């Protein structure tokens, strides 16, 4: 189940997981686990990611392609 859009947002903004790992002071392996939805970031980390990507947390965790 897809829990976040970190990978997609990074691609949309032309940024890399390596860059995000450096900004978060986390390992690439951890950021890759977040981006591939194998592991979910803490709420604090999720807000930090959203801030770094200049996106609302809601937009980071909501798949706009899902139709209700």
Secondary structure, 3 states (H helix, E strand, C coil): CCCCCHHHHHHHHCCCHHHHHHHHCCCHHHHHHHHCCCCCCCHHHHHHHHHHCCCCHHHHHCCCCCCC
